[in-house]
């Protein structure tokens, strides 16, 4: 166990020592500031005031730091999070092959399975760190603009009706939903990691993962009755499970069911990648 933790510590050191690991953090922060710029313009704020007064009443109360932070996260997290999680998960093993380091790593007394587990866990830790950073920085941007306190209005097109919370409960709900992104994005990590286990370029692993998830999202969003019986089977439909934690009455059974599916998809990607990696000839 100690040897495993040392290996994980070293892998995390190598991961966070790379400059490209921090690209996602910088891009998210830039997008948050851009959202702040647009949503604080006079016309944008006027439209938000009309909407919030219609839905909840009391613009000054419910257009709070939490509401602003949620809007930033809700409308940026999917696409940007998809790109950067896929970038790291697809790169973490494929890059070793491209750089010629894989044979040197496996020359040490470590099994291929342990190596893959360490790298997969490193990807999950990166995902957690990234999304916690996004959640905290978006909240900080909201506090900077709207101050501390107020209500929390939750609304997206995926929710049938908006949810309204007080400040204290809103803070708990907001950060619980942010933490859930580590679980929600497990399928993205699994698919990208699976491609990275094949003899493939890191960029190709990332592009394939993004293409699959975007195609899944496009198909799931097609407003045709023919797709209705199958809509729940799309990966990106299930990835909206984090919004269940922001309903006034949390449907725990539904959240647990979606979570099991997401974990299963992510681990399936890992298992397929492991099976492929075990059969690879590293020497050639």
C-alpha positions as CSV (number, residue, x, y, z in Angstrom):
1,X,0.0,0.0,0.0
2,X,2.8,2.4,0.8
3,X,4.5,1.6,-2.5
4,X,1.2,2.3,-4.3
5,X,0.8,5.7,-2.5
6,X,4.4,6.6,-3.4
7,X,3.7,5.8,-7.0
8,X,0.5,7.8,-7.0
9,X,2.3,10.7,-5.4
10,X,5.0,10.6,-8.0
11,X,2.5,10.4,-10.8
12,X,0.6,13.5,-9.4
13,X,3.9,15.4,-9.2
14,X,4.6,14.6,-12.8
15,X,1.1,15.5,-13.9
16,X,1.0,18.9,-12.1
17,X,4.5,19.7,-13.1
18,X,3.5,19.9,-16.8
19,X,2.5,23.4,-18.0
20,X,-0.3,22.1,-20.2
21,X,-2.1,20.7,-17.1
22,X,-2.9,24.3,-16.1
23,X,-4.3,25.4,-19.4
24,X,-7.8,24.4,-18.2
25,X,-7.5,26.5,-15.1
26,X,-6.5,29.6,-17.0
27,X,-9.2,29.2,-19.7
28,X,-12.0,28.7,-17.1
29,X,-10.9,31.8,-15.2
30,X,-10.8,33.8,-18.4
31,X,-14.3,32.6,-19.4
32,X,-15.6,33.4,-15.9
33,X,-14.3,37.0,-16.2
34,X,-15.8,37.2,-19.7
35,X,-19.2,36.1,-18.3
36,X,-18.9,38.7,-15.6
37,X,-18.2,41.4,-18.1
38,X,-21.3,40.6,-20.3
39,X,-23.7,39.9,-17.5
40,X,-22.9,43.1,-15.7
41,X,-23.6,45.3,-18.8
42,X,-26.7,47.5,-18.4
43,X,-28.8,45.6,-21.1
44,X,-27.9,42.2,-19.8
45,X,-28.6,43.1,-16.2
46,X,-31.9,44.6,-17.2
47,X,-33.0,41.3,-19.0
48,X,-31.8,39.3,-16.0
49,X,-33.9,41.6,-13.7
50,X,-37.0,41.0,-15.7
51,X,-36.5,37.2,-15.7
52,X,-35.7,36.9,-12.0
53,X,-38.6,39.2,-11.0
54,X,-40.9,37.0,-13.1
55,X,-39.6,33.7,-11.7
56,X,-38.8,34.4,-8.1
57,X,-39.4,38.1,-7.4
58,X,-36.8,40.3,-5.8
59,X,-33.9,40.8,-8.3
60,X,-31.6,42.3,-5.6
61,X,-32.2,39.2,-3.4
62,X,-31.9,36.4,-5.9
63,X,-29.4,37.7,-8.4
64,X,-26.8,36.9,-5.8
65,X,-23.2,35.6,-5.8
66,X,-24.5,32.0,-5.8
67,X,-26.9,32.6,-8.7
68,X,-24.2,34.3,-10.8
69,X,-21.7,31.5,-9.9
70,X,-24.2,28.8,-10.9
71,X,-25.0,30.4,-14.2
72,X,-21.3,30.6,-15.0
73,X,-20.8,26.9,-14.1
74,X,-24.0,25.7,-15.8
75,X,-23.3,27.2,-19.2
76,X,-19.5,26.6,-19.4
77,X,-18.7,23.4,-17.6
78,X,-19.9,20.8,-20.1
79,X,-17.9,21.8,-23.2
80,X,-14.8,23.3,-21.5
81,X,-14.7,20.5,-18.9
82,X,-15.1,17.9,-21.6
83,X,-12.1,19.3,-23.5
84,X,-9.7,19.5,-20.6
85,X,-10.6,16.3,-18.8
86,X,-10.3,14.4,-22.1
87,X,-7.0,16.2,-22.8
88,X,-5.4,15.0,-19.5
89,X,-6.9,11.5,-19.5
90,X,-6.1,10.8,-23.1
91,X,-2.6,12.2,-22.7
92,X,-1.5,10.6,-19.5
93,X,-0.6,7.2,-20.9
94,X,-0.4,7.9,-24.7
95,X,2.2,10.6,-24.0
96,X,4.4,8.1,-22.3
97,X,4.4,5.9,-25.4
98,X,5.0,8.9,-27.7
99,X,8.0,10.1,-25.6
100,X,9.4,6.6,-25.3
101,X,9.1,6.5,-21.5
102,X,6.8,3.5,-21.2
103,X,9.5,0.8,-21.6
104,X,11.6,2.6,-18.9
105,X,8.6,2.8,-16.5
106,X,7.7,-0.9,-17.0
107,X,11.4,-1.9,-16.5
108,X,10.8,-1.2,-12.8
109,X,9.0,-3.8,-10.6
110,X,5.4,-2.5,-11.2
111,X,2.6,-4.4,-13.0
112,X,0.8,-2.9,-15.9
113,X,-2.5,-3.0,-13.9
114,X,-1.0,-1.0,-11.0
115,X,0.4,1.5,-13.4
116,X,-3.0,2.0,-15.1
117,X,-4.8,2.3,-11.7
118,X,-2.3,5.0,-10.6
119,X,-2.7,7.0,-13.8
120,X,-6.5,6.6,-13.8
121,X,-6.7,7.8,-10.2
122,X,-4.4,10.7,-11.1
123,X,-6.9,11.7,-13.8
124,X,-9.8,11.6,-11.3
125,X,-7.8,13.7,-8.8
126,X,-7.1,16.2,-11.5
127,X,-10.8,16.4,-12.4
128,X,-11.7,17.0,-8.8
129,X,-9.1,19.7,-8.4
130,X,-10.1,21.4,-11.7
131,X,-13.9,21.5,-10.9
132,X,-13.4,22.6,-7.3
133,X,-11.2,25.4,-8.7
134,X,-13.9,26.4,-11.2
135,X,-16.6,26.3,-8.5
136,X,-14.6,28.3,-6.0
137,X,-13.4,30.9,-8.5
138,X,-16.9,31.3,-10.0
139,X,-18.2,31.8,-6.5
140,X,-15.4,34.4,-5.8
141,X,-16.3,36.2,-9.0
142,X,-19.9,36.3,-7.8
143,X,-19.0,37.6,-4.4
144,X,-16.8,40.2,-6.0
145,X,-19.7,41.5,-8.1
146,X,-22.8,40.9,-6.0
147,X,-21.4,40.7,-2.4
148,X,-22.1,38.2,0.3
149,X,-25.5,36.9,1.1
150,X,-28.9,36.8,-0.7
151,X,-31.0,34.0,-2.1
152,X,-30.0,31.3,-4.6
153,X,-32.1,30.9,-7.8
154,X,-31.4,27.7,-9.8
155,X,-32.6,27.5,-13.4
156,X,-31.6,25.9,-16.6
157,X,-33.6,24.6,-19.6
158,X,-33.0,21.0,-18.2
159,X,-34.9,21.8,-15.0
160,X,-38.7,21.7,-15.3
161,X,-39.1,24.4,-12.6
162,X,-36.6,26.7,-10.9
163,X,-35.4,26.0,-7.3
164,X,-35.1,28.7,-4.7
165,X,-32.9,28.5,-1.6
166,X,-31.7,30.7,1.2
167,X,-28.0,31.6,1.4
168,X,-26.8,29.0,3.9
169,X,-28.6,26.1,2.2
170,X,-27.7,27.5,-1.2
171,X,-23.9,27.4,-0.4
172,X,-24.2,23.7,0.7
173,X,-26.2,22.8,-2.4
174,X,-23.9,24.7,-4.8
175,X,-20.7,23.1,-3.5
176,X,-22.3,19.6,-3.3
177,X,-23.2,20.0,-7.0
178,X,-19.7,21.1,-7.9
179,X,-18.1,18.2,-6.1
180,X,-20.5,15.8,-8.0
181,X,-18.8,16.8,-11.2
182,X,-15.9,14.4,-10.4
183,X,-18.4,11.6,-10.6
184,X,-20.4,13.1,-13.5
185,X,-17.2,13.3,-15.7
186,X,-16.1,9.7,-14.9
187,X,-17.3,8.5,-18.4
188,X,-15.2,11.2,-20.1
189,X,-12.2,10.1,-18.1
190,X,-12.9,6.4,-18.9
191,X,-13.3,6.9,-22.6
192,X,-10.3,9.1,-23.0
193,X,-8.2,6.8,-20.9
194,X,-9.3,3.8,-22.9
195,X,-8.2,5.4,-26.2
196,X,-4.9,6.3,-24.5
197,X,-4.3,2.6,-23.7
198,X,-4.2,1.8,-27.5
199,X,-1.3,2.6,-29.7
200,X,-2.5,6.0,-30.6
201,X,-1.3,9.6,-30.5
202,X,-2.4,11.7,-27.4
203,X,-4.1,14.3,-29.6
204,X,-6.1,11.6,-31.3
205,X,-7.3,10.1,-28.0
206,X,-8.5,13.6,-26.9
207,X,-10.2,14.3,-30.3
208,X,-12.0,11.0,-30.4
209,X,-13.3,11.4,-26.9
210,X,-14.6,15.0,-27.5
211,X,-16.1,13.9,-30.8
212,X,-18.0,11.0,-29.2
213,X,-19.4,13.1,-26.3
214,X,-20.4,16.0,-28.6
215,X,-22.1,13.6,-31.0
216,X,-23.9,12.0,-28.0
217,X,-25.0,15.5,-26.8
218,X,-26.3,16.5,-30.3
219,X,-28.3,13.3,-30.7
220,X,-29.7,13.5,-27.2
221,X,-30.9,17.1,-27.9
222,X,-32.7,16.4,-31.1
223,X,-36.4,17.3,-30.4
224,X,-38.0,14.5,-32.3
225,X,-40.4,12.0,-30.7
226,X,-38.5,9.1,-32.3
227,X,-35.6,9.8,-29.9
228,X,-37.7,10.0,-26.7
229,X,-37.6,6.3,-25.8
230,X,-33.8,6.3,-26.1
231,X,-32.9,9.7,-24.7
232,X,-32.1,8.5,-21.2
233,X,-29.5,6.1,-22.6
234,X,-27.2,8.8,-23.9
235,X,-24.2,9.5,-21.8
236,X,-24.6,13.3,-21.8
237,X,-28.2,13.0,-20.7
238,X,-27.0,11.1,-17.6
239,X,-24.2,13.6,-17.0
240,X,-26.9,16.2,-16.1
241,X,-27.4,14.3,-12.8
242,X,-25.6,17.0,-10.9
243,X,-28.7,19.2,-11.4
244,X,-30.7,16.7,-9.3
245,X,-28.7,17.9,-6.2
246,X,-30.1,21.4,-6.9
247,X,-33.8,20.4,-6.8
248,X,-35.7,21.6,-3.7
249,X,-36.5,17.9,-3.0
250,X,-33.5,15.9,-4.1
251,X,-34.6,12.6,-5.9
252,X,-31.9,10.5,-4.2
253,X,-33.0,7.3,-5.9
254,X,-32.8,8.9,-9.4
255,X,-29.4,10.4,-8.5
256,X,-28.1,7.1,-7.2
257,X,-29.3,5.3,-10.4
258,X,-27.6,7.8,-12.7
259,X,-24.4,7.7,-10.6
260,X,-24.3,3.9,-10.9
261,X,-24.6,4.2,-14.7
262,X,-21.9,6.9,-14.9
263,X,-19.5,4.9,-12.7
264,X,-20.2,1.8,-14.8
265,X,-19.5,3.6,-18.0
266,X,-16.3,5.1,-16.7
267,X,-15.0,1.8,-15.3
268,X,-16.0,-0.1,-18.4
269,X,-13.7,2.3,-20.4
270,X,-10.9,1.6,-17.9
271,X,-11.4,-2.2,-18.2
272,X,-11.4,-2.1,-22.0
273,X,-8.2,0.0,-21.9
274,X,-6.6,-2.3,-19.4
275,X,-7.4,-5.4,-21.6
276,X,-5.9,-3.7,-24.7
277,X,-2.8,-2.5,-22.8
278,X,-2.1,-5.9,-21.4
279,X,-1.9,-7.3,-24.9
280,X,0.3,-4.5,-26.3
281,X,3.9,-5.2,-27.3
282,X,5.8,-2.4,-25.5
283,X,9.2,-3.4,-26.9
284,X,8.4,-2.6,-30.5
